[in-house]
Amino acid sequence: MVKKKGAAQPAPSTPDPAGSSLVICRNKHWRYISSFHGPWLQLPPEILDSLAHQNYTMPAPRLVDPAVFYDVVKIRKAVDEAAQDSVRASTGVSNTGMNGRMDYLGTSGGPGSTLSKERIFKIRQKAVKLLAKAFALDEVAASVATMQATSTVEDVGEIVLKREQGNIDAKYVHFFHEKIPSRAMEQYTPLDPLTEIISSLPMEQQAPPLRTRALVQIFKQQWEGAAADLTHALRITEELKRLHKPNQQQLELASRMREEQDAWNKSHRDWRSVPQLKEEDQPKSLEMQLYFNRAGVYLTMACQSVHAALDGLPEYLAAQENGETNGVDATAQEVRLEARKKVKTYAKRALKDYSSFLSHFDYTPGLPFEITNEIMRRVYDLANGNKTQTPLPKNRLVELGDSDEDTDHSEQDPNTSSALIKHQKPSKTDPFERTDDGWPRFPSPQIHPASALFAEKPPSDLPPFPSAATTEAMLNNDPLAEAFGSREAVTYHPLLTDALHSLLLAHALLQTSPTELLRHAHNAARLARIADGYPIFQAARSPARADWIEVLRRANNWLGLSVPWQKLCAPAPLPDAAGGWAKDAASASASGSALAKRGGGKEVVGTNANGNGKVYGAETAEQKRERIKQESIIDALSDDRVVDEESFQKAVRARERRAMEDEEGISGPLKDKDVKLIKDASTTNGTDGKHATVSDEPEPASATKEHPAKEGGKKVPQTPKQEPKPTPKRWAQDERAKEYPISTDRAEAVARWIKEAPLTLGGAGASKKRRPKRKPTTGVKRLGTEVSEMSLEDGVD
């Protein structure tokens, strides 16, 4: 027994550096861990497997991406089994003893048999192999699953390595479970173990550890190495696609999916009758992970070159206009041009990878209004006892299908061909196709890849968003009313929201025109509001969404969004949902509530004037302070930079200061404020000068000049002079919180690029490359022709 204790003593052999109060596993530092939380961690594996199969066999667009769903199910099974094996190995008792055998009287049947050392080692080897498989599928989801498992899982890899130092699976698992100081991953995470693992594996198995090494290099801010590893891993996955059943698997899966789709539509069988896919035939999400991570690396590399491309640029342009440049200025300008080229190049690569990531998901605009209205009419008739389907002219489709009206018109118009009417009658009388048993077949909605919404020519059947009615309802915090059956849907992925907002940041760096970027922003909000991972995943925080909101704040909403971004991305309401959505403005975020509630104890912008008695802006000064405090605390708790009491207090104070500035109109997205509603509120309130001061302060001079013309003798423009406001500050400054950064470096770089970067620069490499392409076209026209003849030909053309 003494020897056993002595052999078990060296277990805590991980380095404990001085000065660290908390030592945790390395995988707990992984990014996007919050994106993979959800009920899948608690549901029984059998139910998860059934849900994954049902999700795969349902018609597109599926609720959850099948690749992520299948990977999550396999990870859950592997981690659960590995946890059971690690507990068995640590206790040294067989399964029968651990399960507690009981006789018919309910008493225990005695202790189970003790396992031998060799048997314990074999069990741990099996657990290590299962954990390595889980981490290879998706290391973020596997990290979340292992956090929910027993603590014995964390020591399995290290124990196996003590006896078998060349075990590759044990090395890979121990890399994730090695104890390091909290928030010091870049200092205490070498790349040598991963490099050794990659060199020991065959080519077809190197993609997962390459992905892991790339993520570690992201923590170390080694962006070029991370991009190279992710590119190498993508090449391996593409090569495996070609080698693994090159022309057979894709065709079989496609034909099988078509058969299942037809069978589903014809209602000949349900998902239970479809055989489950084998594990080797199930889709995998590794390629999507690589695209997403590489796009993030390229976007970060583009943001890092922003400051180098803009520092000193205004001074150089001013000196160039005056003809005062010299050789030193020209050299610095070359450096800026090179940095500008990097911004555009890396942003373009990031946009391409994000588009490839989004192309894996399906989107549907829903059924047309005519179809859904006809369905509702027939359901209403059946509910009221009218079993005969009478073609009432309640919409355009029924009016076209009204046989009586068609016959009357055909008799009155002698020029109408009767053959054409007879040919159109069967399709007009019943808009639905009939199955063999006579029941109408439910029409299938149109399916598009999610990336098609961000193409140069988007799908033509997209419903308008935001429409005039939707915008008004969002501004007034009224519930949205959507037609039954016409709801849009998109396949959910835990990283979908972050990818959508990152794509907008890439477009901003590419200096996409505001009109086109506004269309992309509306489509991103369209997908973000309908993305729902229920019942598998919870709604996740998105760093890119926070950065995009901060960019809108810093750039003063240069796109001209008519509705705050938080309300545009608010979850779409269910049909006839109890109470609707966003009726309580306090449930919105800080900036959303700041625009909905403004002012002290009187009616302000955002209140409902339709007689329902709900005044959202009526709150006292004490209630406003308490609301801002609560919102600041919630926002500060979600900040990853909050590590102790001091940083928490700084984060809360900074957010309180910024929220107060937003409430007072000092610093808010200028174009997010509805000037029309402000003017209406000021005119209806009579001599309510305070609200006019708050609302009109950040607007341009042209906006303040409109008030004297509309309000006659009222001197509204004099009110801004009462309280001169400072320039907008995005670093909340306080006595005890000096320049605490609420936003990130990425948001700051993108906002600066939007405000300061010119669209074109003289001497840029891109403009030099475009000129030679145009010269041959004009040169060919000039050969053998005179100048007058050329001008004549051009005039005729």
RAGI-V238581 format. One line per field, one symbol per residue. psi: psi as a letter, one per 30 degrees, with the letter a starting at -180 (. if undefined). Layout:
psi = ???
//
This chain:
psi = eeeeeeffegeigkkilkfkfkkllefffklgeffgklffffkkeeeeeeeeeeeefllkklekkeeeeeeeeeeeeeeeeeeeeeeeeefgkleeeefikkaffglkglllkkkleeeeeeeeeeeeeeeeeeeeejfeeeeeefefalffeffeeeeefeeifgjeeeeeefeegkklkkhhefehjlfeeeeeeeffllefgfeefeeeeeeefeefhieeeeeeeeeeeeeeeeeeeeejiegeeeeeeeeeeeeeeeeeefhflafffkkkkleffkllgeeeeeeeeeeeeeeeeeefgeefffkgeeeeeeeeefhglaeeeeeeeeeeeeeeeeeeeeeeeeeeeeeeefffkkkkfalleeeeeeeeeeeeeefggjfkjkikifleeeefgjeeeeeeeeefjffkkfeeeeefeefeejfklkaegfkkkkkklkkkkffffglejlkfgkkkkkleeeeeeeeghlkkjkkkfgklkkkkkfgeeeeeeeeeeeeeefhkkeeeeeeeeeeeeeeeffkkgkgeklklkjeeeeeeeeeeeeghhffhkfkkeeeegkkkllkhkjfalgejffflaeeefefekkacglkakflkgggfgjjffjkleeeeeeeeeeeeeeeefgkffjfaeeeeeeeeeeeeeeeeeeefgejljeffkjeeeeeeeeeffchifeeeeeefefllefefffeeefgbfkieffeffejkklkkkgjjklegijhkjelleeeeeeeeeeefklelkkglfeeeffefffeeeeeeefkglleeeeeeeeee.
//
